[in-house]
Amino acid sequence: MQSLLIYREHSDNVFAVAWSPDSNYLASAGRDWTVHVWRALSGEDVSVHRGQSGPLLSLAWSPDGQRIAAGDTGGRIYIWSAFDGNLLTIYSGHRHLARGLVWSPDGTFIASGGDFGDSTVQIWRPDTGQHLYTRADQYRVFAVAWSPDGRRLASCSFDGNVQVWDALDGNHLYRYRGHACPLYALCWSPDSSVLASAGQDGQVHVWEDYTGRVLCTYGAHERAVKTLAWSPDGQHIASGGDDALLRIWQPSTGRDVFTYAGHAQWIRSLCWSPDGRYVASASEKAVHVNGITGEQPF
């Protein structure tokens, strides 16, 4: 794995990155109130979108590749046309800090999570902004994850819990209490059977949905883990956080495969390209793109 590109167009800290479904473009959002869309392997800026009420904390690309959603510190969530910059919808259901954001796999709904002064997960339609239902049984929601099969939603929060519920009707299914610290990151395995969660203690727990049976506990990070991403083939997890290290490891064994130490400060967000060939990670004002090379994956 080697660094292919460092993208530095933001004027302030980058808080979130997201790949387009075809892996050709990256979007990044940050404290400068902007979302930049750029060609992933050249760094060419394609379009810039600007929020209206504060720094942008969360970011998600629609499954059809045509829209981008971003949430800000004022609780607003914007949906733009990805490439021409047209503002399509503004959702104002959160009171403050729209930190978690994810599209349903079919693109029909968005789930968003609120931090300070809100602490809700809300499900709504991105085309109209119509609210469907709200979950309000956590304190300070940091991440929301929709299972790839579209059936379940999960969220993690400052109270150390992961909640899992039915995505269609909001019925509660399971609460995972394996951590004893604030949780910042959450992701599903590609087959929707396993979750990975991480937080302040620097550990990543890999556990079965419904049963909560822990399959692996990864503890190589020396400080809080702030972001996670599962590889599209399900064989690896990328994790990053306050120790400024991007680590790639096997969730089946906890074995380290690769460590990238190119960031100077803590990693705020990372994502794996849908084709499995690249990992993008954000720290300070820059986004680093690392590519997989050689006959072996790393």
DRENDO-1510 file (C-alpha; in Angstrom, 1 decimal, always signed):
<recs>
REC; n; res; u; v; w
REC; 1; MET; +0.0; +0.0; +0.0 .
REC; 2; GLN; +1.4; +3.4; -0.9 .
REC; 3; SER; +0.2; +7.0; -0.8 .
REC; 4; LEU; -1.0; +8.0; -4.2 .
REC; 5; LEU; -2.3; +11.5; -3.5 .
REC; 6; ILE; -2.6; +14.1; -0.8 .
REC; 7; TYR; -5.5; +16.5; -1.4 .
REC; 8; ARG; -5.2; +19.9; +0.3 .
REC; 9; GLU; -7.9; +22.2; -1.1 .
REC; 10; HIS; -9.7; +22.8; +2.2 .
REC; 11; SER; -8.8; +25.9; +4.1 .
REC; 12; ASP; -9.6; +24.2; +7.5 .
REC; 13; ASN; -9.9; +20.8; +9.1 .
REC; 14; VAL; -11.6; +18.0; +7.1 .
REC; 15; PHE; -14.1; +16.0; +9.1 .
REC; 16; ALA; -15.5; +13.5; +6.6 .
REC; 17; VAL; -14.7; +11.7; +3.3 .
REC; 18; ALA; -16.9; +9.6; +1.1 .
REC; 19; TRP; -16.3; +7.7; -2.2 .
REC; 20; SER; -18.7; +7.8; -5.2 .
REC; 21; PRO; -20.2; +4.3; -5.9 .
REC; 22; ASP; -18.1; +3.9; -9.0 .
REC; 23; SER; -14.9; +4.7; -7.1 .
REC; 24; ASN; -13.9; +7.5; -9.5 .
REC; 25; TYR; -14.6; +10.5; -7.2 .
REC; 26; LEU; -14.1; +11.5; -3.6 .
REC; 27; ALA; -16.0; +14.0; -1.6 .
REC; 28; SER; -14.6; +15.7; +1.5 .
REC; 29; ALA; -16.3; +18.0; +4.0 .
REC; 30; GLY; -15.0; +20.2; +6.7 .
REC; 31; ARG; -14.8; +23.1; +9.1 .
REC; 32; ASP; -14.5; +25.6; +6.2 .
REC; 33; TRP; -18.3; +24.9; +5.5 .
REC; 34; THR; -17.5; +23.3; +2.1 .
REC; 35; VAL; -17.8; +20.0; +0.4 .
REC; 36; HIS; -15.3; +19.4; -2.4 .
REC; 37; VAL; -15.9; +16.8; -5.1 .
REC; 38; TRP; -12.7; +15.7; -6.9 .
REC; 39; ARG; -11.4; +13.0; -9.1 .
REC; 40; ALA; -9.9; +10.4; -6.8 .
REC; 41; LEU; -6.7; +9.7; -8.6 .
REC; 42; SER; -5.8; +13.1; -10.1 .
REC; 43; GLY; -7.0; +15.5; -7.4 .
REC; 44; GLU; -8.9; +17.6; -9.9 .
REC; 45; ASP; -11.6; +19.7; -8.2 .
REC; 46; VAL; -14.9; +18.9; -10.0 .
REC; 47; SER; -17.4; +20.9; -7.8 .
REC; 48; VAL; -17.6; +22.7; -4.5 .
REC; 49; HIS; -20.7; +23.0; -2.3 .
REC; 50; ARG; -21.2; +25.3; +0.6 .
REC; 51; GLY; -23.3; +24.9; +3.8 .
REC; 52; GLN; -25.3; +27.7; +5.3 .
REC; 53; SER; -25.2; +27.4; +9.1 .
REC; 54; GLY; -21.8; +26.0; +10.2 .
REC; 55; PRO; -18.9; +23.6; +9.7 .
REC; 56; LEU; -19.8; +20.3; +8.0 .
REC; 57; LEU; -19.4; +17.3; +10.2 .
REC; 58; SER; -20.8; +14.4; +8.2 .
REC; 59; LEU; -21.0; +13.3; +4.6 .
REC; 60; ALA; -22.6; +10.5; +2.5 .
REC; 61; TRP; -22.8; +9.8; -1.2 .
REC; 62; SER; -26.1; +8.4; -2.6 .
REC; 63; PRO; -26.1; +4.8; -3.9 .
REC; 64; ASP; -27.0; +6.1; -7.4 .
REC; 65; GLY; -23.9; +8.4; -7.4 .
REC; 66; GLN; -25.9; +11.5; -8.3 .
REC; 67; ARG; -26.3; +13.2; -4.9 .
REC; 68; ILE; -24.3; +14.1; -1.8 .
REC; 69; ALA; -25.6; +14.7; +1.7 .
REC; 70; ALA; -23.7; +16.6; +4.4 .
REC; 71; GLY; -24.7; +17.6; +7.9 .
REC; 72; ASP; -23.5; +20.7; +9.8 .
REC; 73; THR; -23.1; +22.0; +13.3 .
REC; 74; GLY; -26.4; +23.9; +13.1 .
REC; 75; GLY; -28.3; +20.6; +12.7 .
REC; 76; ARG; -29.0; +21.1; +9.0 .
REC; 77; ILE; -28.5; +18.4; +6.4 .
REC; 78; TYR; -28.0; +19.5; +2.8 .
REC; 79; ILE; -28.5; +17.4; -0.3 .
REC; 80; TRP; -26.8; +18.6; -3.4 .
REC; 81; SER; -26.5; +17.3; -7.0 .
REC; 82; ALA; -23.1; +15.8; -6.9 .
REC; 83; PHE; -21.5; +17.4; -9.9 .
REC; 84; ASP; -23.4; +20.6; -10.8 .
REC; 85; GLY; -23.8; +21.9; -7.3 .
REC; 86; ASN; -27.5; +22.4; -7.2 .
REC; 87; LEU; -29.0; +22.4; -3.7 .
REC; 88; LEU; -31.9; +19.9; -3.8 .
REC; 89; THR; -33.1; +19.5; -0.2 .
REC; 90; ILE; -32.4; +20.9; +3.2 .
REC; 91; TYR; -33.5; +18.8; +6.2 .
REC; 92; SER; -33.8; +20.7; +9.5 .
REC; 93; GLY; -35.1; +18.0; +11.9 .
REC; 94; HIS; -32.0; +18.1; +14.2 .
REC; 95; ARG; -31.5; +20.9; +16.7 .
REC; 96; HIS; -27.7; +20.8; +16.8 .
REC; 97; LEU; -24.7; +18.9; +15.4 .
REC; 98; ALA; -25.8; +16.5; +12.7 .
REC; 99; ARG; -22.8; +14.2; +13.1 .
REC; 100; GLY; -24.0; +10.8; +11.8 .
REC; 101; LEU; -25.3; +10.3; +8.2 .
REC; 102; VAL; -26.0; +7.4; +6.0 .
REC; 103; TRP; -28.2; +6.5; +3.0 .
REC; 104; SER; -30.3; +3.4; +2.8 .
REC; 105; PRO; -28.7; +0.9; +0.3 .
REC; 106; ASP; -31.6; +1.6; -2.1 .
REC; 107; GLY; -31.3; +5.3; -1.8 .
REC; 108; THR; -34.9; +5.8; -0.6 .
REC; 109; PHE; -34.2; +7.0; +2.9 .
REC; 110; ILE; -31.5; +8.7; +5.0 .
REC; 111; ALA; -30.7; +8.1; +8.7 .
REC; 112; SER; -29.0; +10.9; +10.5 .
REC; 113; GLY; -27.8; +11.2; +14.1 .
REC; 114; GLY; -27.6; +14.2; +16.4 .
REC; 115; ASP; -24.9; +15.1; +19.0 .
REC; 116; PHE; -25.1; +17.8; +21.6 .
REC; 117; GLY; -28.6; +19.1; +22.4 .
REC; 118; ASP; -30.3; +16.5; +20.1 .
REC; 119; SER; -29.2; +12.8; +20.7 .
REC; 120; THR; -31.7; +11.4; +18.2 .
REC; 121; VAL; -31.5; +9.2; +15.2 .
REC; 122; GLN; -34.0; +10.4; +12.5 .
REC; 123; ILE; -35.1; +8.6; +9.3 .
REC; 124; TRP; -36.4; +10.7; +6.5 .
REC; 125; ARG; -36.8; +10.9; +2.7 .
REC; 126; PRO; -34.0; +12.7; +0.9 .
REC; 127; ASP; -36.2; +13.8; -2.1 .
REC; 128; THR; -38.7; +15.6; +0.1 .
REC; 129; GLY; -37.3; +15.9; +3.6 .
REC; 130; GLN; -40.4; +14.0; +4.9 .
REC; 131; HIS; -39.7; +12.7; +8.4 .
REC; 132; LEU; -40.6; +9.0; +9.0 .
REC; 133; TYR; -39.6; +8.2; +12.6 .
REC; 134; THR; -37.2; +9.1; +15.4 .
REC; 135; ARG; -35.2; +7.0; +17.8 .
REC; 136; ALA; -34.3; +8.8; +21.0 .
REC; 137; ASP; -32.8; +6.3; +23.4 .
REC; 138; GLN; -29.1; +7.2; +23.3 .
REC; 139; TYR; -27.0; +10.1; +24.5 .
REC; 140; ARG; -25.0; +12.0; +21.9 .
REC; 141; VAL; -25.1; +9.9; +18.7 .
REC; 142; PHE; -21.7; +9.8; +16.9 .
REC; 143; ALA; -22.3; +7.4; +14.1 .
REC; 144; VAL; -25.1; +5.7; +12.2 .
REC; 145; ALA; -24.8; +2.6; +10.0 .
REC; 146; TRP; -27.3; +1.0; +7.6 .
REC; 147; SER; -26.8; -2.7; +7.0 .
REC; 148; PRO; -25.9; -3.5; +3.4 .
REC; 149; ASP; -29.0; -5.7; +3.1 .
REC; 150; GLY; -31.1; -2.7; +4.0 .
REC; 151; ARG; -32.9; -4.4; +6.9 .
REC; 152; ARG; -31.3; -2.9; +10.0 .
REC; 153; LEU; -29.9; +0.3; +11.4 .
REC; 154; ALA; -27.3; +0.7; +14.1 .
REC; 155; SER; -26.0; +3.7; +15.9 .
REC; 156; CYS; -23.3; +4.3; +18.6 .
REC; 157; SER; -23.1; +7.0; +21.1 .
REC; 158; PHE; -21.3; +8.7; +24.0 .
REC; 159; ASP; -23.1; +6.5; +26.5 .
REC; 160; GLY; -21.1; +3.5; +25.3 .
REC; 161; ASN; -24.0; +1.6; +23.7 .
REC; 162; VAL; -24.7; +0.4; +20.2 .
REC; 163; GLN; -28.4; +0.2; +19.3 .
REC; 164; VAL; -29.7; -2.0; +16.5 .
REC; 165; TRP; -33.3; -1.8; +15.2 .
REC; 166; ASP; -35.4; -2.7; +12.3 .
REC; 167; ALA; -34.9; -0.1; +9.6 .
REC; 168; LEU; -38.5; -0.3; +8.3 .
REC; 169; ASP; -40.5; +0.2; +11.4 .
REC; 170; GLY; -38.0; +1.3; +14.0 .
REC; 171; ASN; -38.6; -1.6; +16.4 .
REC; 172; HIS; -35.7; -2.2; +18.7 .
REC; 173; LEU; -33.8; -5.4; +18.1 .
REC; 174; TYR; -30.6; -5.4; +20.2 .
REC; 175; ARG; -28.4; -3.3; +22.5 .
REC; 176; TYR; -24.6; -4.0; +22.6 .
REC; 177; ARG; -22.9; -3.1; +25.9 .
REC; 178; GLY; -19.4; -4.6; +25.3 .
REC; 179; HIS; -17.7; -1.2; +25.5 .
REC; 180; ALA; -17.3; +0.8; +28.7 .
REC; 181; CYS; -16.5; +4.1; +27.1 .
REC; 182; PRO; -17.8; +6.7; +24.6 .
REC; 183; LEU; -18.2; +5.2; +21.1 .
REC; 184; TYR; -17.3; +7.1; +18.0 .
REC; 185; ALA; -17.3; +4.7; +15.1 .
REC; 186; LEU; -19.4; +1.8; +13.7 .
REC; 187; CYS; -19.6; -0.2; +10.5 .
REC; 188; TRP; -21.3; -3.4; +9.2 .
REC; 189; SER; -19.6; -6.3; +7.4 .
REC; 190; PRO; -20.6; -6.6; +3.8 .
REC; 191; ASP; -22.8; -9.6; +4.5 .
REC; 192; SER; -24.7; -7.7; +7.2 .
REC; 193; SER; -24.0; -10.3; +9.9 .
REC; 194; VAL; -21.3; -8.7; +11.9 .
REC; 195; LEU; -20.7; -5.2; +13.3 .
REC; 196; ALA; -17.4; -3.4; +14.3 .
REC; 197; SER; -17.5; -0.7; +16.9 .
REC; 198; ALA; -14.8; +1.5; +18.5 .
REC; 199; GLY; -14.3; +4.4; +20.8 .
REC; 200; GLN; -12.4; +6.2; +23.5 .
REC; 201; ASP; -10.5; +3.1; +24.9 .
REC; 202; GLY; -8.7; +2.5; +21.5 .
REC; 203; GLN; -10.3; -0.9; +21.1 .
REC; 204; VAL; -12.3; -2.2; +18.2 .
REC; 205; HIS; -14.9; -4.9; +18.9 .
REC; 206; VAL; -16.1; -7.2; +16.1 .
REC; 207; TRP; -19.3; -8.9; +17.1 .
REC; 208; GLU; -22.3; -10.8; +15.8 .
REC; 209; ASP; -25.5; -9.0; +15.2 .
REC; 210; TYR; -28.4; -10.1; +17.5 .
REC; 211; THR; -26.2; -12.3; +19.8 .
REC; 212; GLY; -23.5; -9.8; +20.6 .
REC; 213; ARG; -20.9; -12.6; +20.6 .
REC; 214; VAL; -17.5; -11.0; +20.3 .
REC; 215; LEU; -15.5; -12.5; +17.5 .
REC; 216; CYS; -12.4; -10.3; +17.8 .
REC; 217; THR; -11.1; -7.5; +19.9 .
REC; 218; TYR; -8.5; -5.3; +18.2 .
REC; 219; GLY; -6.3; -3.2; +20.5 .
REC; 220; ALA; -3.3; -2.0; +18.5 .
REC; 221; HIS; -4.4; +1.7; +18.6 .
REC; 222; GLU; -2.8; +3.6; +21.6 .
REC; 223; ARG; -5.5; +6.2; +21.7 .
REC; 224; ALA; -9.2; +6.7; +20.8 .
REC; 225; VAL; -10.5; +5.2; +17.6 .
REC; 226; LYS; -12.6; +7.7; +15.7 .
REC; 227; THR; -13.4; +6.0; +12.4 .
REC; 228; LEU; -13.8; +2.5; +10.9 .
REC; 229; ALA; -14.4; +1.1; +7.4 .
REC; 230; TRP; -14.8; -2.5; +6.3 .
REC; 231; SER; -13.3; -3.6; +3.0 .
REC; 232; PRO; -15.8; -4.5; +0.3 .
REC; 233; ASP; -14.6; -8.1; +0.2 .
REC; 234; GLY; -15.1; -8.4; +4.0 .
REC; 235; GLN; -11.5; -9.5; +4.6 .
REC; 236; HIS; -10.1; -6.4; +6.3 .
REC; 237; ILE; -11.0; -3.4; +8.4 .
REC; 238; ALA; -9.4; +0.0; +8.3 .
REC; 239; SER; -9.3; +2.0; +11.5 .
REC; 240; GLY; -7.9; +5.4; +12.5 .
REC; 241; GLY; -8.1; +7.9; +15.3 .
REC; 242; ASP; -6.2; +10.0; +17.8 .
REC; 243; ASP; -2.8; +8.2; +17.4 .
REC; 244; ALA; -2.7; +9.5; +13.7 .
REC; 245; LEU; -2.3; +5.9; +12.4 .
REC; 246; LEU; -4.3; +4.3; +9.7 .
REC; 247; ARG; -4.3; +0.6; +10.4 .
REC; 248; ILE; -5.4; -2.3; +8.2 .
REC; 249; TRP; -6.1; -5.6; +9.9 .
REC; 250; GLN; -8.0; -8.9; +9.7 .
REC; 251; PRO; -11.3; -8.9; +11.7 .
REC; 252; SER; -11.2; -12.7; +11.8 .
REC; 253; THR; -7.9; -12.8; +13.7 .
REC; 254; GLY; -7.0; -9.3; +14.7 .
REC; 255; ARG; -3.7; -9.6; +12.8 .
REC; 256; ASP; -2.2; -6.4; +11.5 .
REC; 257; VAL; -1.6; -6.2; +7.8 .
REC; 258; PHE; -0.5; -2.6; +7.2 .
REC; 259; THR; +0.0; +0.6; +9.1 .
REC; 260; TYR; +0.2; +4.0; +7.4 .
REC; 261; ALA; +1.9; +6.8; +9.4 .
REC; 262; GLY; +1.7; +9.6; +6.9 .
REC; 263; HIS; -0.7; +11.8; +9.0 .
REC; 264; ALA; +0.7; +14.3; +11.4 .
REC; 265; GLN; -2.5; +14.6; +13.5 .
REC; 266; TRP; -5.5; +12.5; +14.5 .
REC; 267; ILE; -7.6; +10.9; +11.7 .
REC; 268; ARG; -11.1; +12.1; +11.6 .
REC; 269; SER; -12.6; +10.0; +8.9 .
REC; 270; LEU; -11.7; +7.2; +6.5 .
REC; 271; CYS; -13.4; +5.2; +3.8 .
REC; 272; TRP; -12.7; +2.3; +1.5 .
REC; 273; SER; -13.4; +2.7; -2.2 .
REC; 274; PRO; -16.3; +0.4; -3.4 .
REC; 275; ASP; -13.9; -1.4; -5.8 .
REC; 276; GLY; -11.6; -2.2; -2.8 .
REC; 277; ARG; -8.5; -0.7; -4.4 .
REC; 278; TYR; -8.1; +2.5; -2.3 .
REC; 279; VAL; -8.4; +3.9; +1.2 .
REC; 280; ALA; -9.0; +7.6; +1.8 .
REC; 281; SER; -8.3; +9.2; +5.2 .
REC; 282; ALA; -8.7; +12.7; +6.5 .
REC; 283; SER; -6.6; +14.6; +9.0 .
REC; 284; GLU; -6.1; +18.3; +9.6 .
REC; 285; LYS; -6.8; +20.1; +6.2 .
REC; 286; ALA; -5.8; +17.1; +4.0 .
REC; 287; VAL; -7.2; +13.9; +2.5 .
REC; 288; HIS; -4.7; +11.1; +1.8 .
REC; 289; VAL; -5.5; +8.4; -0.8 .
REC; 290; ASN; -3.6; +5.1; -0.4 .
REC; 291; GLY; -3.7; +2.5; -3.1 .
REC; 292; ILE; -3.3; -1.3; -3.0 .
REC; 293; THR; -0.4; -2.5; -5.2 .
REC; 294; GLY; +1.3; -5.8; -6.1 .
REC; 295; GLU; +0.1; -9.3; -6.4 .
REC; 296; GLN; -1.0; -9.6; -2.8 .
REC; 297; PRO; -3.6; -7.2; -1.4 .
REC; 298; PHE; -1.1; -5.4; +0.9 .
</recs>
